[in-house]
Amino acid sequence: MRNFLSLIFFLFLISCTTRNVEPTRQSRHTIDTVFQQKSLVLQSELDAYCDSIYGKIYQTAVDSIMTERRAEMNILVQ
């Protein structure tokens, strides 16, 4: 157990660095490619989600505005 804790402590010490890590041209290309692929998948999922909740959000907003306007009309009538 002591050796395991010593190993963890050692790994913790060597993992801390102040050196800036600059991505290479190849790693930037890989990052961009993966991002574009994941963006396409996520965009279609987000569009489907937005379509499914649009009606609920719209109706809630309309109900909220109608309630507020009725309250204002009641104040004016009284």
C-alpha positions, -999 to +999 in steps of 0.1 A: +000+000+000+029+023+008+044+018-026+011+025-043+008+058-024+044+067-033+037+060-069+006+082-069+025+110-052+053+107-077+029+108-107+012+138-091+046+157-089+057+150-125+023+158-139+025+194-127+043+215-153+045+252-162+055+244-198+030+256-224+018+228-246+014+239-282-007+216-305+010+205-337-004+210-371-015+174-373-032+175-339-050+207-348-063+190-380-074+160-361-092+182-335-109+201-362-120+169-380-134+154-349-152+186-339-168+189-373-180+153-373-194+156-337-210+190-345-230+175-374-243+147-352-251+170-323-267+196-346-293+171-359-300+159-323-304+194-311-327+204-340-349+174-332-350+183-295-359+219-303-387+208-326-401+186-299-402+213-272-410+243-293-448+240-290-446+236-253-424+266-248-445+287-272-478+278-255-463+285-220-452+320-232-486+328-247-504+317-215-480+338-194-486+369-215-524+363-215-525+360-177-505+392-173-527+411-198-559+399-180-546+411-147-538+445-163-573+447-178-589+438-144-569+466-128-582+491-154-618+480-151-618+483-113 
